[in-house]
Amino acid sequence: MMNCPNCAGVALVMSERQGVEIDYCPQCRGVWLDRGELDKLIERAVPRAPSGYVPPAQPGYHHRKPKSWLSEIFD
């Protein structure tokens, strides 16, 4: 088990979210990723719309953006 590089003597906690292991410090809430894990997060954060898709225009309607699964990691 690794200690937090910022907080002396505080052990990092490992959490797995959707196949990505994330090490975080419960004290400073710092997050550390292993090689390739940031790429996995970025791939899953980018929405994939069908080719040529254009969302319908709705004047006067302000749609609230849905929460990303990425926001669940840092709650």
PDB file of N, CA, C, O and CB in Angstrom:
ATOM      1  N   MET A   1       0.854  -1.184   0.000  1.00  0.00           N
ATOM      2  CA  MET A   1       0.000   0.000   0.000  1.00  0.00           C
ATOM      3  C   MET A   1       0.896   1.243   0.000  1.00  0.00           C
ATOM      4  O   MET A   1       1.884   1.320   0.731  1.00  0.00           O
ATOM      5  CB  MET A   1      -0.970   0.001   1.237  1.00  0.00           C
ATOM      6  N   MET A   2       0.527   2.196  -0.828  1.00  0.00           N
ATOM      7  CA  MET A   2       1.310   3.428  -0.944  1.00  0.00           C
ATOM      8  C   MET A   2       0.772   4.503  -0.013  1.00  0.00           C
ATOM      9  O   MET A   2      -0.414   4.528   0.317  1.00  0.00           O
ATOM     10  CB  MET A   2       1.304   3.935  -2.391  1.00  0.00           C
ATOM     11  N   ASN A   3       1.660   5.382   0.399  1.00  0.00           N
ATOM     12  CA  ASN A   3       1.255   6.555   1.166  1.00  0.00           C
ATOM     13  C   ASN A   3       1.069   7.733   0.234  1.00  0.00           C
ATOM     14  O   ASN A   3       1.668   7.790  -0.840  1.00  0.00           O
ATOM     15  CB  ASN A   3       2.289   6.887   2.257  1.00  0.00           C
ATOM     16  N   CYS A   4       0.236   8.674   0.650  1.00  0.00           N
ATOM     17  CA  CYS A   4      -0.007   9.885  -0.138  1.00  0.00           C
ATOM     18  C   CYS A   4       1.278  10.701  -0.227  1.00  0.00           C
ATOM     19  O   CYS A   4       1.931  10.938   0.790  1.00  0.00           O
ATOM     20  CB  CYS A   4      -1.152  10.734   0.486  1.00  0.00           C
ATOM     21  N   PRO A   5       1.649  11.132  -1.435  1.00  0.00           N
ATOM     22  CA  PRO A   5       2.843  11.962  -1.583  1.00  0.00           C
ATOM     23  C   PRO A   5       2.708  13.334  -0.911  1.00  0.00           C
ATOM     24  O   PRO A   5       3.714  13.971  -0.600  1.00  0.00           O
ATOM     25  CB  PRO A   5       3.152  12.148  -3.051  1.00  0.00           C
ATOM     26  N   ASN A   6       1.460  13.795  -0.685  1.00  0.00           N
ATOM     27  CA  ASN A   6       1.255  15.115  -0.087  1.00  0.00           C
ATOM     28  C   ASN A   6       1.060  15.074   1.427  1.00  0.00           C
ATOM     29  O   ASN A   6       1.434  16.016   2.127  1.00  0.00           O
ATOM     30  CB  ASN A   6       0.066  15.775  -0.720  1.00  0.00           C
ATOM     31  N   CYS A   7       0.483  14.003   1.927  1.00  0.00           N
ATOM     32  CA  CYS A   7       0.135  13.898   3.347  1.00  0.00           C
ATOM     33  C   CYS A   7       1.013  12.830   3.993  1.00  0.00           C
ATOM     34  O   CYS A   7       0.876  11.645   3.689  1.00  0.00           O
ATOM     35  CB  CYS A   7      -1.383  13.558   3.535  1.00  0.00           C
ATOM     36  N   ALA A   8       1.889  13.235   4.857  1.00  0.00           N
ATOM     37  CA  ALA A   8       2.818  12.295   5.492  1.00  0.00           C
ATOM     38  C   ALA A   8       2.072  11.230   6.287  1.00  0.00           C
ATOM     39  O   ALA A   8       1.275  11.546   7.170  1.00  0.00           O
ATOM     40  CB  ALA A   8       3.790  13.043   6.409  1.00  0.00           C
ATOM     41  N   GLY A   9       2.338   9.957   5.964  1.00  0.00           N
ATOM     42  CA  GLY A   9       1.803   8.858   6.737  1.00  0.00           C
ATOM     43  C   GLY A   9       0.348   8.486   6.467  1.00  0.00           C
ATOM     44  O   GLY A   9      -0.193   7.634   7.173  1.00  0.00           O
ATOM     45  N   VAL A  10      -0.300   9.084   5.483  1.00  0.00           N
ATOM     46  CA  VAL A  10      -1.685   8.751   5.163  1.00  0.00           C
ATOM     47  C   VAL A  10      -1.694   7.782   3.987  1.00  0.00           C
ATOM     48  O   VAL A  10      -1.175   8.088   2.913  1.00  0.00           O
ATOM     49  CB  VAL A  10      -2.516  10.034   4.837  1.00  0.00           C
ATOM     50  N   ALA A  11      -2.292   6.605   4.201  1.00  0.00           N
ATOM     51  CA  ALA A  11      -2.324   5.579   3.162  1.00  0.00           C
ATOM     52  C   ALA A  11      -3.368   5.915   2.106  1.00  0.00           C
ATOM     53  O   ALA A  11      -4.465   6.373   2.424  1.00  0.00           O
ATOM     54  CB  ALA A  11      -2.613   4.201   3.773  1.00  0.00           C
ATOM     55  N   LEU A  12      -3.011   5.682   0.840  1.00  0.00           N
ATOM     56  CA  LEU A  12      -3.953   5.867  -0.256  1.00  0.00           C
ATOM     57  C   LEU A  12      -4.990   4.747  -0.226  1.00  0.00           C
ATOM     58  O   LEU A  12      -4.686   3.618   0.159  1.00  0.00           O
ATOM     59  CB  LEU A  12      -3.216   5.899  -1.623  1.00  0.00           C
ATOM     60  N   VAL A  13      -6.204   5.068  -0.631  1.00  0.00           N
ATOM     61  CA  VAL A  13      -7.296   4.111  -0.697  1.00  0.00           C
ATOM     62  C   VAL A  13      -7.561   3.824  -2.170  1.00  0.00           C
ATOM     63  O   VAL A  13      -7.630   4.741  -2.990  1.00  0.00           O
ATOM     64  CB  VAL A  13      -8.583   4.651   0.028  1.00  0.00           C
ATOM     65  N   MET A  14      -7.712   2.520  -2.503  1.00  0.00           N
ATOM     66  CA  MET A  14      -7.990   2.163  -3.885  1.00  0.00           C
ATOM     67  C   MET A  14      -9.485   1.947  -4.068  1.00  0.00           C
ATOM     68  O   MET A  14     -10.140   1.298  -3.251  1.00  0.00           O
ATOM     69  CB  MET A  14      -7.204   0.904  -4.295  1.00  0.00           C
ATOM     70  N   SER A  15     -10.010   2.501  -5.152  1.00  0.00           N
ATOM     71  CA  SER A  15     -11.407   2.326  -5.505  1.00  0.00           C
ATOM     72  C   SER A  15     -11.467   1.943  -6.972  1.00  0.00           C
ATOM     73  O   SER A  15     -10.681   2.435  -7.781  1.00  0.00           O
ATOM     74  CB  SER A  15     -12.238   3.615  -5.217  1.00  0.00           C
ATOM     75  N   GLU A  16     -12.401   1.063  -7.316  1.00  0.00           N
ATOM     76  CA  GLU A  16     -12.566   0.680  -8.718  1.00  0.00           C
ATOM     77  C   GLU A  16     -13.916   1.170  -9.200  1.00  0.00           C
ATOM     78  O   GLU A  16     -14.944   0.870  -8.593  1.00  0.00           O
ATOM     79  CB  GLU A  16     -12.438  -0.859  -8.904  1.00  0.00           C
ATOM     80  N   ARG A  17     -13.917   1.909 -10.271  1.00  0.00           N
ATOM     81  CA  ARG A  17     -15.138   2.424 -10.883  1.00  0.00           C
ATOM     82  C   ARG A  17     -15.136   2.080 -12.353  1.00  0.00           C
ATOM     83  O   ARG A  17     -14.282   2.547 -13.106  1.00  0.00           O
ATOM     84  CB  ARG A  17     -15.270   3.948 -10.681  1.00  0.00           C
ATOM     85  N   GLN A  18     -16.071   1.280 -12.755  1.00  0.00           N
ATOM     86  CA  GLN A  18     -16.247   0.892 -14.155  1.00  0.00           C
ATOM     87  C   GLN A  18     -14.949   0.395 -14.784  1.00  0.00           C
ATOM     88  O   GLN A  18     -14.608   0.767 -15.907  1.00  0.00           O
ATOM     89  CB  GLN A  18     -16.786   2.063 -14.955  1.00  0.00           C
ATOM     90  N   GLY A  19     -14.232  -0.450 -14.046  1.00  0.00           N
ATOM     91  CA  GLY A  19     -13.024  -1.071 -14.572  1.00  0.00           C
ATOM     92  C   GLY A  19     -11.764  -0.238 -14.475  1.00  0.00           C
ATOM     93  O   GLY A  19     -10.723  -0.656 -14.980  1.00  0.00           O
ATOM     94  N   VAL A  20     -11.816   0.926 -13.845  1.00  0.00           N
ATOM     95  CA  VAL A  20     -10.641   1.777 -13.694  1.00  0.00           C
ATOM     96  C   VAL A  20     -10.311   1.871 -12.207  1.00  0.00           C
ATOM     97  O   VAL A  20     -11.150   2.272 -11.400  1.00  0.00           O
ATOM     98  CB  VAL A  20     -10.880   3.198 -14.314  1.00  0.00           C
ATOM     99  N   GLU A  21      -9.077   1.496 -11.854  1.00  0.00           N
ATOM    100  CA  GLU A  21      -8.636   1.592 -10.468  1.00  0.00           C
ATOM    101  C   GLU A  21      -8.117   2.994 -10.201  1.00  0.00           C
ATOM    102  O   GLU A  21      -7.290   3.524 -10.944  1.00  0.00           O
ATOM    103  CB  GLU A  21      -7.548   0.537 -10.155  1.00  0.00           C
ATOM    104  N   ILE A  22      -8.616   3.575  -9.135  1.00  0.00           N
ATOM    105  CA  ILE A  22      -8.246   4.942  -8.772  1.00  0.00           C
ATOM    106  C   ILE A  22      -7.710   4.923  -7.352  1.00  0.00           C
ATOM    107  O   ILE A  22      -8.365   4.406  -6.447  1.00  0.00           O
ATOM    108  CB  ILE A  22      -9.461   5.922  -8.904  1.00  0.00           C
ATOM    109  N   ASP A  23      -6.537   5.477  -7.152  1.00  0.00           N
ATOM    110  CA  ASP A  23      -5.971   5.619  -5.811  1.00  0.00           C
ATOM    111  C   ASP A  23      -6.219   7.056  -5.367  1.00  0.00           C
ATOM    112  O   ASP A  23      -5.906   8.001  -6.091  1.00  0.00           O
ATOM    113  CB  ASP A  23      -4.431   5.263  -5.783  1.00  0.00           C
ATOM    114  N   TYR A  24      -6.787   7.212  -4.165  1.00  0.00           N
ATOM    115  CA  TYR A  24      -7.042   8.567  -3.679  1.00  0.00           C
ATOM    116  C   TYR A  24      -6.701   8.671  -2.207  1.00  0.00           C
ATOM    117  O   TYR A  24      -6.680   7.677  -1.482  1.00  0.00           O
ATOM    118  CB  TYR A  24      -8.503   8.965  -3.915  1.00  0.00           C
ATOM    119  N   CYS A  25      -6.436   9.893  -1.780  1.00  0.00           N
ATOM    120  CA  CYS A  25      -6.106  10.178  -0.389  1.00  0.00           C
ATOM    121  C   CYS A  25      -7.378  10.643   0.322  1.00  0.00           C
ATOM    122  O   CYS A  25      -8.002  11.613  -0.109  1.00  0.00           O
ATOM    123  CB  CYS A  25      -4.971  11.256  -0.283  1.00  0.00           C
ATOM    124  N   PRO A  26      -7.768   9.966   1.401  1.00  0.00           N
ATOM    125  CA  PRO A  26      -8.977  10.369   2.114  1.00  0.00           C
ATOM    126  C   PRO A  26      -8.818  11.705   2.848  1.00  0.00           C
ATOM    127  O   PRO A  26      -9.812  12.320   3.235  1.00  0.00           O
ATOM    128  CB  PRO A  26      -9.367   9.292   3.100  1.00  0.00           C
ATOM    129  N   GLN A  27      -7.583  12.151   3.040  1.00  0.00           N
ATOM    130  CA  GLN A  27      -7.353  13.405   3.755  1.00  0.00           C
ATOM    131  C   GLN A  27      -7.382  14.613   2.820  1.00  0.00           C
ATOM    132  O   GLN A  27      -8.169  15.536   3.030  1.00  0.00           O
ATOM    133  CB  GLN A  27      -6.019  13.350   4.484  1.00  0.00           C
ATOM    134  N   CYS A  28      -6.529  14.617   1.787  1.00  0.00           N
ATOM    135  CA  CYS A  28      -6.453  15.783   0.889  1.00  0.00           C
ATOM    136  C   CYS A  28      -7.299  15.599  -0.363  1.00  0.00           C
ATOM    137  O   CYS A  28      -7.451  16.537  -1.146  1.00  0.00           O
ATOM    138  CB  CYS A  28      -5.004  16.047   0.490  1.00  0.00           C
ATOM    139  N   ARG A  29      -7.857  14.393  -0.568  1.00  0.00           N
ATOM    140  CA  ARG A  29      -8.688  14.043  -1.708  1.00  0.00           C
ATOM    141  C   ARG A  29      -7.918  14.088  -3.030  1.00  0.00           C
ATOM    142  O   ARG A  29      -8.514  14.231  -4.097  1.00  0.00           O
ATOM    143  CB  ARG A  29      -9.877  14.973  -1.777  1.00  0.00           C
ATOM    144  N   GLY A  30      -6.599  13.965  -2.953  1.00  0.00           N
ATOM    145  CA  GLY A  30      -5.776  13.863  -4.153  1.00  0.00           C
ATOM    146  C   GLY A  30      -6.038  12.541  -4.843  1.00  0.00           C
ATOM    147  O   GLY A  30      -6.338  11.544  -4.186  1.00  0.00           O
ATOM    148  N   VAL A  31      -5.928  12.523  -6.161  1.00  0.00           N
ATOM    149  CA  VAL A  31      -6.208  11.331  -6.955  1.00  0.00           C
ATOM    150  C   VAL A  31      -4.965  10.986  -7.768  1.00  0.00           C
ATOM    151  O   VAL A  31      -4.348  11.853  -8.387  1.00  0.00           O
ATOM    152  CB  VAL A  31      -7.445  11.548  -7.886  1.00  0.00           C
ATOM    153  N   TRP A  32      -4.610   9.692  -7.754  1.00  0.00           N
ATOM    154  CA  TRP A  32      -3.471   9.204  -8.523  1.00  0.00           C
ATOM    155  C   TRP A  32      -3.931   8.056  -9.395  1.00  0.00           C
ATOM    156  O   TRP A  32      -4.675   7.178  -8.957  1.00  0.00           O
ATOM    157  CB  TRP A  32      -2.309   8.764  -7.597  1.00  0.00           C
ATOM    158  N   LEU A  33      -3.471   8.077 -10.643  1.00  0.00           N
ATOM    159  CA  LEU A  33      -3.840   7.055 -11.618  1.00  0.00           C
ATOM    160  C   LEU A  33      -2.588   6.334 -12.088  1.00  0.00           C
ATOM    161  O   LEU A  33      -1.515   6.929 -12.187  1.00  0.00           O
ATOM    162  CB  LEU A  33      -4.598   7.676 -12.819  1.00  0.00           C
ATOM    163  N   ASP A  34      -2.737   5.036 -12.379  1.00  0.00           N
ATOM    164  CA  ASP A  34      -1.641   4.265 -12.953  1.00  0.00           C
ATOM    165  C   ASP A  34      -1.618   4.490 -14.466  1.00  0.00           C
ATOM    166  O   ASP A  34      -2.535   5.085 -15.034  1.00  0.00           O
ATOM    167  CB  ASP A  34      -1.787   2.746 -12.615  1.00  0.00           C
ATOM    168  N   ARG A  35      -0.570   4.010 -15.097  1.00  0.00           N
ATOM    169  CA  ARG A  35      -0.397   4.183 -16.539  1.00  0.00           C
ATOM    170  C   ARG A  35      -1.614   3.638 -17.292  1.00  0.00           C
ATOM    171  O   ARG A  35      -2.068   2.524 -17.029  1.00  0.00           O
ATOM    172  CB  ARG A  35       0.893   3.478 -17.019  1.00  0.00           C
ATOM    173  N   GLY A  36      -2.127   4.421 -18.214  1.00  0.00           N
ATOM    174  CA  GLY A  36      -3.240   3.999 -19.055  1.00  0.00           C
ATOM    175  C   GLY A  36      -4.619   4.277 -18.474  1.00  0.00           C
ATOM    176  O   GLY A  36      -5.611   4.246 -19.202  1.00  0.00           O
ATOM    177  N   GLU A  37      -4.699   4.550 -17.171  1.00  0.00           N
ATOM    178  CA  GLU A  37      -6.008   4.768 -16.559  1.00  0.00           C
ATOM    179  C   GLU A  37      -6.625   6.103 -16.961  1.00  0.00           C
ATOM    180  O   GLU A  37      -7.845   6.195 -17.098  1.00  0.00           O
ATOM    181  CB  GLU A  37      -5.890   4.697 -15.053  1.00  0.00           C
ATOM    182  N   LEU A  38      -5.817   7.132 -17.153  1.00  0.00           N
ATOM    183  CA  LEU A  38      -6.342   8.418 -17.615  1.00  0.00           C
ATOM    184  C   LEU A  38      -6.924   8.264 -19.022  1.00  0.00           C
ATOM    185  O   LEU A  38      -7.971   8.834 -19.326  1.00  0.00           O
ATOM    186  CB  LEU A  38      -5.230   9.505 -17.600  1.00  0.00           C
ATOM    187  N   ASP A  39      -6.252   7.501 -19.872  1.00  0.00           N
ATOM    188  CA  ASP A  39      -6.774   7.260 -21.224  1.00  0.00           C
ATOM    189  C   ASP A  39      -8.134   6.574 -21.168  1.00  0.00           C
ATOM    190  O   ASP A  39      -9.033   6.921 -21.933  1.00  0.00           O
ATOM    191  CB  ASP A  39      -5.788   6.407 -22.041  1.00  0.00           C
ATOM    192  N   LYS A  40      -8.295   5.599 -20.264  1.00  0.00           N
ATOM    193  CA  LYS A  40      -9.579   4.916 -20.112  1.00  0.00           C
ATOM    194  C   LYS A  40     -10.668   5.890 -19.673  1.00  0.00           C
ATOM    195  O   LYS A  40     -11.790   5.843 -20.178  1.00  0.00           O
ATOM    196  CB  LYS A  40      -9.459   3.770 -19.099  1.00  0.00           C
ATOM    197  N   LEU A  41     -10.335   6.774 -18.734  1.00  0.00           N
ATOM    198  CA  LEU A  41     -11.315   7.761 -18.263  1.00  0.00           C
ATOM    199  C   LEU A  41     -11.730   8.703 -19.378  1.00  0.00           C
ATOM    200  O   LEU A  41     -12.912   9.014 -19.522  1.00  0.00           O
ATOM    201  CB  LEU A  41     -10.749   8.562 -17.093  1.00  0.00           C
ATOM    202  N   ILE A  42     -10.778   9.155 -20.157  1.00  0.00           N
ATOM    203  CA  ILE A  42     -11.067  10.090 -21.252  1.00  0.00           C
ATOM    204  C   ILE A  42     -11.938   9.417 -22.304  1.00  0.00           C
ATOM    205  O   ILE A  42     -12.883  10.027 -22.804  1.00  0.00           O
ATOM    206  CB  ILE A  42      -9.757  10.607 -21.892  1.00  0.00           C
ATOM    207  N   GLU A  43     -11.633   8.166 -22.648  1.00  0.00           N
ATOM    208  CA  GLU A  43     -12.438   7.444 -23.639  1.00  0.00           C
ATOM    209  C   GLU A  43     -13.891   7.331 -23.202  1.00  0.00           C
ATOM    210  O   GLU A  43     -14.803   7.456 -24.020  1.00  0.00           O
ATOM    211  CB  GLU A  43     -11.861   6.052 -23.881  1.00  0.00           C
ATOM    212  N   ARG A  44     -14.102   7.098 -21.928  1.00  0.00           N
ATOM    213  CA  ARG A  44     -15.464   6.915 -21.427  1.00  0.00           C
ATOM    214  C   ARG A  44     -16.183   8.229 -21.184  1.00  0.00           C
ATOM    215  O   ARG A  44     -17.411   8.255 -21.099  1.00  0.00           O
ATOM    216  CB  ARG A  44     -15.440   6.119 -20.153  1.00  0.00           C
ATOM    217  N   ALA A  45     -15.440   9.317 -21.073  1.00  0.00           N
ATOM    218  CA  ALA A  45     -16.058  10.619 -20.807  1.00  0.00           C
ATOM    219  C   ALA A  45     -16.543  11.302 -22.076  1.00  0.00           C
ATOM    220  O   ALA A  45     -17.430  12.153 -22.013  1.00  0.00           O
ATOM    221  CB  ALA A  45     -15.077  11.522 -20.092  1.00  0.00           C
ATOM    222  N   VAL A  46     -15.984  10.950 -23.219  1.00  0.00           N
ATOM    223  CA  VAL A  46     -16.354  11.584 -24.481  1.00  0.00           C
ATOM    224  C   VAL A  46     -17.626  10.916 -25.005  1.00  0.00           C
ATOM    225  O   VAL A  46     -17.625   9.720 -25.294  1.00  0.00           O
ATOM    226  CB  VAL A  46     -15.192  11.481 -25.528  1.00  0.00           C
ATOM    227  N   PRO A  47     -18.715  11.688 -25.128  1.00  0.00           N
ATOM    228  CA  PRO A  47     -19.957  11.090 -25.642  1.00  0.00           C
ATOM    229  C   PRO A  47     -19.806  10.702 -27.108  1.00  0.00           C
ATOM    230  O   PRO A  47     -19.160  11.398 -27.891  1.00  0.00           O
ATOM    231  CB  PRO A  47     -21.137  12.068 -25.475  1.00  0.00           C
ATOM    232  N   ARG A  48     -20.403   9.600 -27.453  1.00  0.00           N
ATOM    233  CA  ARG A  48     -20.346   9.110 -28.825  1.00  0.00           C
ATOM    234  C   ARG A  48     -21.711   9.296 -29.477  1.00  0.00           C
ATOM    235  O   ARG A  48     -22.648   8.553 -29.186  1.00  0.00           O
ATOM    236  CB  ARG A  48     -19.911   7.619 -28.869  1.00  0.00           C
ATOM    237  N   ALA A  49     -21.820  10.283 -30.353  1.00  0.00           N
ATOM    238  CA  ALA A  49     -23.070  10.520 -31.083  1.00  0.00           C
ATOM    239  C   ALA A  49     -22.982   9.825 -32.432  1.00  0.00           C
ATOM    240  O   ALA A  49     -21.895   9.716 -33.000  1.00  0.00           O
ATOM    241  CB  ALA A  49     -23.346  12.050 -31.262  1.00  0.00           C
ATOM    242  N   PRO A  50     -24.100   9.356 -32.948  1.00  0.00           N
ATOM    243  CA  PRO A  50     -24.084   8.737 -34.280  1.00  0.00           C
ATOM    244  C   PRO A  50     -23.571   9.719 -35.331  1.00  0.00           C
ATOM    245  O   PRO A  50     -23.765  10.929 -35.209  1.00  0.00           O
ATOM    246  CB  PRO A  50     -25.492   8.242 -34.662  1.00  0.00           C
ATOM    247  N   SER A  51     -22.933   9.202 -36.339  1.00  0.00           N
ATOM    248  CA  SER A  51     -22.392  10.029 -37.402  1.00  0.00           C
ATOM    249  C   SER A  51     -23.506  10.837 -38.069  1.00  0.00           C
ATOM    250  O   SER A  51     -24.535  10.283 -38.454  1.00  0.00           O
ATOM    251  CB  SER A  51     -21.661   9.161 -38.437  1.00  0.00           C
ATOM    252  N   GLY A  52     -23.298  12.132 -38.203  1.00  0.00           N
ATOM    253  CA  GLY A  52     -24.274  12.999 -38.842  1.00  0.00           C
ATOM    254  C   GLY A  52     -25.412  13.434 -37.930  1.00  0.00           C
ATOM    255  O   GLY A  52     -26.325  14.127 -38.381  1.00  0.00           O
ATOM    256  N   TYR A  53     -25.381  13.048 -36.667  1.00  0.00           N
ATOM    257  CA  TYR A  53     -26.461  13.401 -35.728  1.00  0.00           C
ATOM    258  C   TYR A  53     -26.416  14.882 -35.397  1.00  0.00           C
ATOM    259  O   TYR A  53     -25.360  15.420 -35.066  1.00  0.00           O
ATOM    260  CB  TYR A  53     -26.356  12.568 -34.433  1.00  0.00           C
ATOM    261  N   VAL A  54     -27.555  15.532 -35.486  1.00  0.00           N
ATOM    262  CA  VAL A  54     -27.700  16.937 -35.090  1.00  0.00           C
ATOM    263  C   VAL A  54     -28.848  16.992 -34.097  1.00  0.00           C
ATOM    264  O   VAL A  54     -29.968  16.615 -34.443  1.00  0.00           O
ATOM    265  CB  VAL A  54     -27.962  17.885 -36.338  1.00  0.00           C
ATOM    266  N   PRO A  55     -28.604  17.455 -32.859  1.00  0.00           N
ATOM    267  CA  PRO A  55     -29.694  17.499 -31.887  1.00  0.00           C
ATOM    268  C   PRO A  55     -30.781  18.469 -32.336  1.00  0.00           C
ATOM    269  O   PRO A  55     -30.476  19.501 -32.934  1.00  0.00           O
ATOM    270  CB  PRO A  55     -29.165  17.900 -30.504  1.00  0.00           C
ATOM    271  N   PRO A  56     -32.040  18.152 -32.056  1.00  0.00           N
ATOM    272  CA  PRO A  56     -33.130  19.032 -32.472  1.00  0.00           C
ATOM    273  C   PRO A  56     -33.088  20.366 -31.731  1.00  0.00           C
ATOM    274  O   PRO A  56     -32.800  20.422 -30.535  1.00  0.00           O
ATOM    275  CB  PRO A  56     -34.475  18.349 -32.239  1.00  0.00           C
ATOM    276  N   ALA A  57     -33.378  21.427 -32.460  1.00  0.00           N
ATOM    277  CA  ALA A  57     -33.411  22.766 -31.857  1.00  0.00           C
ATOM    278  C   ALA A  57     -34.757  22.967 -31.173  1.00  0.00           C
ATOM    279  O   ALA A  57     -35.812  22.698 -31.747  1.00  0.00           O
ATOM    280  CB  ALA A  57     -33.165  23.877 -32.931  1.00  0.00           C
ATOM    281  N   GLN A  58     -34.695  23.444 -29.940  1.00  0.00           N
ATOM    282  CA  GLN A  58     -35.920  23.721 -29.190  1.00  0.00           C
ATOM    283  C   GLN A  58     -35.796  25.118 -28.585  1.00  0.00           C
ATOM    284  O   GLN A  58     -35.233  25.276 -27.502  1.00  0.00           O
ATOM    285  CB  GLN A  58     -36.169  22.637 -28.072  1.00  0.00           C
ATOM    286  N   PRO A  59     -36.312  26.124 -29.272  1.00  0.00           N
ATOM    287  CA  PRO A  59     -36.167  27.498 -28.779  1.00  0.00           C
ATOM    288  C   PRO A  59     -36.827  27.677 -27.412  1.00  0.00           C
ATOM    289  O   PRO A  59     -37.927  27.185 -27.159  1.00  0.00           O
ATOM    290  CB  PRO A  59     -36.771  28.487 -29.784  1.00  0.00           C
ATOM    291  N   GLY A  60     -36.130  28.386 -26.556  1.00  0.00           N
ATOM    292  CA  GLY A  60     -36.667  28.692 -25.235  1.00  0.00           C
ATOM    293  C   GLY A  60     -36.542  27.558 -24.240  1.00  0.00           C
ATOM    294  O   GLY A  60     -36.958  27.697 -23.090  1.00  0.00           O
ATOM    295  N   TYR A  61     -35.987  26.459 -24.652  1.00  0.00           N
ATOM    296  CA  TYR A  61     -35.861  25.304 -23.766  1.00  0.00           C
ATOM    297  C   TYR A  61     -34.386  25.133 -23.427  1.00  0.00           C
ATOM    298  O   TYR A  61     -33.543  25.005 -24.315  1.00  0.00           O
ATOM    299  CB  TYR A  61     -36.447  24.003 -24.425  1.00  0.00           C
ATOM    300  N   HIS A  62     -34.092  25.133 -22.151  1.00  0.00           N
ATOM    301  CA  HIS A  62     -32.717  24.962 -21.685  1.00  0.00           C
ATOM    302  C   HIS A  62     -32.615  23.602 -21.013  1.00  0.00           C
ATOM    303  O   HIS A  62     -33.098  23.402 -19.898  1.00  0.00           O
ATOM    304  CB  HIS A  62     -32.293  26.111 -20.703  1.00  0.00           C
ATOM    305  N   HIS A  63     -31.985  22.682 -21.707  1.00  0.00           N
ATOM    306  CA  HIS A  63     -31.854  21.322 -21.192  1.00  0.00           C
ATOM    307  C   HIS A  63     -30.708  21.266 -20.190  1.00  0.00           C
ATOM    308  O   HIS A  63     -29.612  21.752 -20.468  1.00  0.00           O
ATOM    309  CB  HIS A  63     -31.621  20.312 -22.345  1.00  0.00           C
ATOM    310  N   ARG A  64     -30.957  20.683 -19.042  1.00  0.00           N
ATOM    311  CA  ARG A  64     -29.908  20.513 -18.050  1.00  0.00           C
ATOM    312  C   ARG A  64     -29.026  19.348 -18.484  1.00  0.00           C
ATOM    313  O   ARG A  64     -29.514  18.258 -18.783  1.00  0.00           O
ATOM    314  CB  ARG A  64     -30.506  20.271 -16.626  1.00  0.00           C
ATOM    315  N   LYS A  65     -27.744  19.594 -18.513  1.00  0.00           N
ATOM    316  CA  LYS A  65     -26.807  18.571 -18.935  1.00  0.00           C
ATOM    317  C   LYS A  65     -26.804  17.440 -17.906  1.00  0.00           C
ATOM    318  O   LYS A  65     -26.658  17.695 -16.711  1.00  0.00           O
ATOM    319  CB  LYS A  65     -25.385  19.163 -19.114  1.00  0.00           C
ATOM    320  N   PRO A  66     -26.964  16.193 -18.357  1.00  0.00           N
ATOM    321  CA  PRO A  66     -26.961  15.074 -17.409  1.00  0.00           C
ATOM    322  C   PRO A  66     -25.588  14.901 -16.783  1.00  0.00           C
ATOM    323  O   PRO A  66     -24.573  15.245 -17.390  1.00  0.00           O
ATOM    324  CB  PRO A  66     -27.390  13.774 -18.104  1.00  0.00           C
ATOM    325  N   LYS A  67     -25.558  14.369 -15.570  1.00  0.00           N
ATOM    326  CA  LYS A  67     -24.306  14.128 -14.893  1.00  0.00           C
ATOM    327  C   LYS A  67     -23.508  13.078 -15.645  1.00  0.00           C
ATOM    328  O   LYS A  67     -24.061  12.078 -16.101  1.00  0.00           O
ATOM    329  CB  LYS A  67     -24.546  13.694 -13.449  1.00  0.00           C
ATOM    330  N   SER A  68     -22.231  13.303 -15.771  1.00  0.00           N
ATOM    331  CA  SER A  68     -21.340  12.359 -16.405  1.00  0.00           C
ATOM    332  C   SER A  68     -20.983  11.272 -15.404  1.00  0.00           C
ATOM    333  O   SER A  68     -20.972  11.513 -14.197  1.00  0.00           O
ATOM    334  CB  SER A  68     -20.073  13.064 -16.938  1.00  0.00           C
ATOM    335  N   TRP A  69     -20.690  10.068 -15.906  1.00  0.00           N
ATOM    336  CA  TRP A  69     -20.255   9.004 -15.005  1.00  0.00           C
ATOM    337  C   TRP A  69     -18.937   9.385 -14.366  1.00  0.00           C
ATOM    338  O   TRP A  69     -18.588   8.880 -13.299  1.00  0.00           O
ATOM    339  CB  TRP A  69     -20.126   7.664 -15.750  1.00  0.00           C
ATOM    340  N   LEU A  70     -18.185  10.294 -15.030  1.00  0.00           N
ATOM    341  CA  LEU A  70     -16.915  10.741 -14.491  1.00  0.00           C
ATOM    342  C   LEU A  70     -17.109  11.508 -13.189  1.00  0.00           C
ATOM    343  O   LEU A  70     -16.246  11.459 -12.313  1.00  0.00           O
ATOM    344  CB  LEU A  70     -16.186  11.604 -15.506  1.00  0.00           C
ATOM    345  N   SER A  71     -18.243  12.227 -13.046  1.00  0.00           N
ATOM    346  CA  SER A  71     -18.510  12.973 -11.811  1.00  0.00           C
ATOM    347  C   SER A  71     -18.738  12.039 -10.633  1.00  0.00           C
ATOM    348  O   SER A  71     -18.534  12.436  -9.486  1.00  0.00           O
ATOM    349  CB  SER A  71     -19.723  13.883 -11.992  1.00  0.00           C
ATOM    350  N   GLU A  72     -19.163  10.789 -10.895  1.00  0.00           N
ATOM    351  CA  GLU A  72     -19.372   9.817  -9.815  1.00  0.00           C
ATOM    352  C   GLU A  72     -18.058   9.433  -9.161  1.00  0.00           C
ATOM    353  O   GLU A  72     -18.024   9.103  -7.975  1.00  0.00           O
ATOM    354  CB  GLU A  72     -20.072   8.567 -10.347  1.00  0.00           C
ATOM    355  N   ILE A  73     -16.980   9.473  -9.924  1.00  0.00           N
ATOM    356  CA  ILE A  73     -15.675   9.091  -9.394  1.00  0.00           C
ATOM    357  C   ILE A  73     -15.227  10.067  -8.314  1.00  0.00           C
ATOM    358  O   ILE A  73     -14.604   9.660  -7.333  1.00  0.00           O
ATOM    359  CB  ILE A  73     -14.634   9.029 -10.519  1.00  0.00           C
ATOM    360  N   PHE A  74     -15.534  11.330  -8.480  1.00  0.00           N
ATOM    361  CA  PHE A  74     -15.019  12.357  -7.583  1.00  0.00           C
ATOM    362  C   PHE A  74     -16.071  12.886  -6.616  1.00  0.00           C
ATOM    363  O   PHE A  74     -15.979  14.039  -6.195  1.00  0.00           O
ATOM    364  CB  PHE A  74     -14.460  13.494  -8.384  1.00  0.00           C
ATOM    365  N   ASP A  75     -17.071  12.079  -6.249  1.00  0.00           N
ATOM    366  CA  ASP A  75     -18.094  12.551  -5.323  1.00  0.00           C
ATOM    367  C   ASP A  75     -17.669  12.438  -3.882  1.00  0.00           C
ATOM    368  O   ASP A  75     -18.431  12.798  -2.984  1.00  0.00           O
ATOM    369  CB  ASP A  75     -19.362  11.791  -5.526  1.00  0.00           C
TER     370      ASP A  75
END
